[in-house]
């Protein structure tokens, strides 16, 4: 199992031009947030769920918390700007299997809008069961408990993920 910060940094390193994970601030549901921060957290949420569906294990150990605009990893959310700004300075120690999986997640999601990513995050029943709480302890999601549900929910997406030809998708 890997560290969530390493996964975030890995995604940032893929976005060398900073076009995917931006510093743009937008408002949704009367809450302002940084698009890139929300975006990386949605990537991590979807990656976590799909990894669980694929392997039956957690991709990273840090918990996801149910926030209004979807699940977030607090350890990444609170230091987004520092991680993003310094991404190239960090050494990322991920297995080849995890790297290949994350590469495909990046390709699959990179053209999705923030609204589409939020909607995908909101389709997680674990998020739905926790979103109305307002203490971090009560917002903590137990994604692993939804393994069987995720296997069904992400079955088609996992087939597509397996078929992604990384060379054809990189420009």
The 8 nearest C-alpha neighbors of each residue, nearest first, counted from 0:
[[1, 59, 58, 60, 57, 2, 56, 93],
 [0, 2, 59, 58, 3, 60, 93, 5],
 [1, 3, 59, 5, 4, 60, 6, 0],
 [4, 2, 6, 5, 59, 61, 7, 1],
 [5, 3, 7, 6, 2, 75, 8, 74],
 [6, 4, 8, 3, 2, 7, 91, 9],
 [5, 7, 9, 3, 4, 8, 10, 2],
 [8, 6, 4, 10, 9, 5, 11, 3],
 [9, 7, 11, 5, 10, 86, 6, 12],
 [10, 8, 6, 12, 7, 11, 5, 13],
 [9, 11, 7, 13, 8, 12, 6, 14],
 [12, 10, 8, 14, 13, 9, 83, 86],
 [13, 11, 9, 14, 10, 15, 86, 8],
 [12, 14, 10, 11, 15, 9, 105, 102],
 [15, 13, 11, 17, 12, 16, 19, 18],
 [14, 16, 17, 13, 12, 11, 18, 87],
 [15, 17, 18, 14, 19, 13, 20, 12],
 [18, 16, 14, 15, 20, 19, 21, 11],
 [17, 19, 16, 20, 21, 14, 15, 35],
 [20, 18, 17, 21, 14, 109, 35, 38],
 [35, 21, 19, 17, 18, 38, 39, 36],
 [20, 22, 35, 23, 17, 19, 18, 34],
 [21, 23, 33, 35, 24, 34, 20, 36],
 [22, 24, 21, 34, 33, 25, 35, 32],
 [25, 23, 33, 32, 34, 22, 31, 26],
 [26, 24, 31, 32, 33, 23, 34, 27],
 [25, 27, 31, 30, 29, 32, 28, 24],
 [28, 26, 30, 29, 31, 25, 68, 32],
 [27, 29, 30, 26, 67, 68, 31, 25],
 [28, 30, 27, 26, 31, 25, 32, 67],
 [31, 29, 26, 27, 28, 32, 25, 67],
 [30, 32, 26, 25, 27, 24, 29, 33],
 [31, 33, 24, 25, 34, 26, 30, 37],
 [32, 34, 24, 36, 23, 35, 22, 37],
 [35, 33, 37, 36, 23, 38, 24, 21],
 [20, 36, 34, 21, 38, 37, 33, 22],
 [37, 35, 33, 38, 39, 34, 79, 76],
 [36, 38, 40, 34, 35, 39, 41, 33],
 [37, 39, 35, 41, 40, 36, 34, 42],
 [40, 38, 42, 41, 36, 37, 35, 43],
 [39, 41, 43, 71, 37, 38, 42, 44],
 [40, 42, 44, 38, 43, 39, 45, 116],
 [43, 41, 39, 45, 40, 44, 46, 38],
 [42, 44, 46, 40, 41, 45, 47, 39],
 [45, 43, 41, 47, 46, 42, 40, 70],
 [44, 46, 48, 42, 47, 43, 41, 49],
 [47, 45, 43, 49, 44, 48, 50, 42],
 [48, 46, 44, 50, 45, 58, 49, 43],
 [49, 47, 51, 45, 50, 46, 52, 44],
 [48, 50, 52, 46, 51, 47, 45, 53],
 [51, 49, 53, 47, 52, 48, 54, 46],
 [50, 52, 55, 56, 48, 54, 49, 53],
 [53, 51, 150, 49, 149, 50, 146, 55],
 [52, 54, 50, 51, 49, 55, 150, 157],
 [55, 53, 56, 51, 50, 52, 57, 49],
 [54, 56, 51, 52, 53, 146, 57, 50],
 [57, 55, 51, 54, 58, 50, 143, 52],
 [56, 58, 59, 51, 47, 60, 0, 143],
 [57, 59, 47, 0, 50, 1, 56, 60],
 [60, 58, 1, 2, 0, 3, 57, 61],
 [59, 61, 62, 2, 57, 0, 1, 58],
 [62, 60, 59, 3, 63, 72, 2, 74],
 [63, 61, 139, 72, 60, 64, 140, 141],
 [62, 64, 72, 71, 140, 70, 139, 65],
 [65, 63, 139, 138, 71, 70, 140, 66],
 [64, 66, 70, 130, 138, 126, 129, 69],
 [65, 67, 69, 68, 70, 130, 64, 71],
 [68, 66, 69, 130, 65, 70, 131, 28],
 [69, 67, 66, 117, 70, 121, 27, 120],
 [70, 68, 120, 66, 67, 117, 121, 65],
 [69, 71, 65, 64, 66, 63, 44, 120],
 [72, 70, 40, 63, 64, 73, 69, 65],
 [71, 73, 63, 75, 74, 76, 64, 62],
 [72, 74, 76, 75, 71, 77, 64, 63],
 [75, 73, 72, 76, 77, 78, 4, 61],
 [74, 76, 73, 72, 78, 79, 77, 4],
 [77, 75, 73, 79, 78, 74, 72, 36],
 [76, 78, 75, 79, 74, 73, 80, 72],
 [79, 77, 81, 75, 80, 76, 82, 74],
 [78, 80, 82, 76, 81, 75, 77, 83],
 [81, 79, 83, 82, 78, 84, 36, 22],
 [82, 80, 84, 78, 83, 79, 85, 86],
 [81, 83, 79, 85, 86, 80, 84, 78],
 [84, 82, 80, 86, 81, 85, 79, 11],
 [83, 85, 81, 82, 86, 80, 87, 79],
 [86, 84, 82, 88, 83, 87, 81, 89],
 [87, 85, 83, 8, 88, 82, 89, 84],
 [86, 88, 89, 85, 12, 90, 84, 8],
 [89, 87, 86, 85, 90, 84, 82, 12],
 [90, 88, 86, 87, 91, 85, 8, 5],
 [89, 91, 92, 88, 87, 5, 86, 8],
 [90, 92, 5, 93, 89, 9, 8, 6],
 [91, 93, 90, 94, 5, 1, 9, 6],
 [94, 92, 91, 97, 98, 95, 1, 5],
 [93, 95, 97, 96, 98, 92, 99, 1],
 [94, 96, 98, 97, 99, 93, 100, 92],
 [95, 97, 99, 94, 98, 100, 93, 101],
 [96, 98, 100, 94, 99, 95, 101, 93],
 [99, 97, 95, 101, 100, 96, 102, 94],
 [98, 100, 102, 96, 97, 101, 95, 103],
 [99, 101, 97, 103, 98, 102, 96, 104],
 [102, 100, 104, 98, 103, 99, 105, 97],
 [103, 101, 99, 105, 100, 104, 98, 106],
 [102, 104, 106, 100, 105, 101, 107, 160],
 [105, 103, 101, 107, 102, 106, 108, 100],
 [106, 104, 102, 103, 108, 107, 109, 101],
 [107, 105, 103, 104, 109, 108, 102, 168],
 [106, 108, 104, 105, 103, 109, 160, 110],
 [109, 107, 111, 105, 106, 110, 104, 42],
 [108, 110, 106, 105, 111, 107, 19, 104],
 [111, 109, 108, 112, 107, 106, 19, 105],
 [112, 110, 108, 109, 115, 116, 113, 114],
 [113, 111, 115, 114, 116, 110, 109, 108],
 [112, 114, 116, 115, 117, 38, 111, 34],
 [113, 115, 117, 112, 116, 118, 111, 119],
 [116, 114, 118, 112, 113, 117, 111, 119],
 [117, 115, 113, 119, 118, 114, 41, 120],
 [116, 118, 120, 114, 119, 115, 69, 68],
 [117, 119, 121, 115, 116, 120, 114, 122],
 [120, 118, 116, 122, 121, 117, 115, 123],
 [119, 121, 117, 69, 118, 122, 123, 116],
 [120, 122, 118, 123, 119, 69, 117, 126],
 [123, 121, 119, 120, 124, 118, 127, 126],
 [122, 124, 126, 121, 125, 120, 127, 119],
 [125, 123, 127, 126, 128, 122, 121, 145],
 [124, 126, 128, 127, 123, 140, 142, 129],
 [127, 125, 123, 129, 124, 65, 128, 130],
 [128, 126, 124, 125, 130, 129, 123, 121],
 [127, 129, 125, 126, 124, 130, 131, 140],
 [130, 128, 138, 126, 127, 131, 65, 132],
 [131, 129, 65, 127, 132, 126, 66, 128],
 [132, 130, 129, 133, 128, 138, 127, 67],
 [133, 131, 130, 138, 137, 129, 134, 135],
 [132, 134, 135, 131, 138, 137, 130, 136],
 [133, 135, 137, 136, 132, 138, 139, 131],
 [134, 136, 138, 137, 139, 133, 64, 132],
 [135, 137, 134, 138, 139, 64, 133, 132],
 [138, 136, 134, 135, 139, 132, 129, 133],
 [139, 137, 135, 64, 65, 129, 136, 132],
 [140, 138, 64, 137, 136, 63, 62, 135],
 [139, 141, 63, 64, 142, 138, 125, 62],
 [142, 140, 143, 144, 139, 125, 145, 62],
 [141, 143, 144, 145, 140, 125, 48, 146],
 [142, 144, 145, 146, 141, 51, 57, 56],
 [143, 145, 142, 146, 141, 147, 125, 148],
 [146, 144, 148, 143, 142, 147, 149, 125],
 [147, 145, 149, 143, 148, 144, 52, 51],
 [148, 146, 150, 149, 145, 151, 52, 144],
 [147, 149, 145, 151, 150, 146, 152, 52],
 [150, 148, 152, 146, 52, 151, 147, 153],
 [149, 151, 52, 147, 148, 153, 152, 154],
 [150, 152, 154, 149, 148, 153, 147, 52],
 [153, 151, 149, 150, 154, 148, 155, 156],
 [152, 154, 156, 151, 155, 150, 149, 157],
 [155, 153, 151, 157, 156, 150, 152, 158],
 [156, 154, 158, 157, 153, 159, 152, 151],
 [155, 157, 159, 153, 158, 154, 160, 49],
 [158, 156, 160, 154, 159, 155, 153, 161],
 [159, 157, 155, 161, 156, 160, 162, 154],
 [158, 160, 156, 162, 157, 161, 163, 155],
 [159, 161, 157, 163, 162, 158, 156, 103],
 [160, 162, 158, 159, 163, 157, 103, 164],
 [163, 161, 159, 160, 164, 158, 157, 165],
 [164, 162, 160, 161, 165, 159, 103, 168],
 [163, 165, 167, 166, 162, 168, 161, 103],
 [164, 166, 168, 167, 163, 169, 103, 102],
 [167, 165, 168, 164, 169, 170, 163, 106],
 [166, 168, 165, 164, 169, 170, 163, 106],
 [169, 167, 165, 166, 170, 164, 106, 163],
 [170, 168, 166, 167, 165, 106, 164, 102],
 [169, 168, 167, 166, 165, 106, 13, 14]]
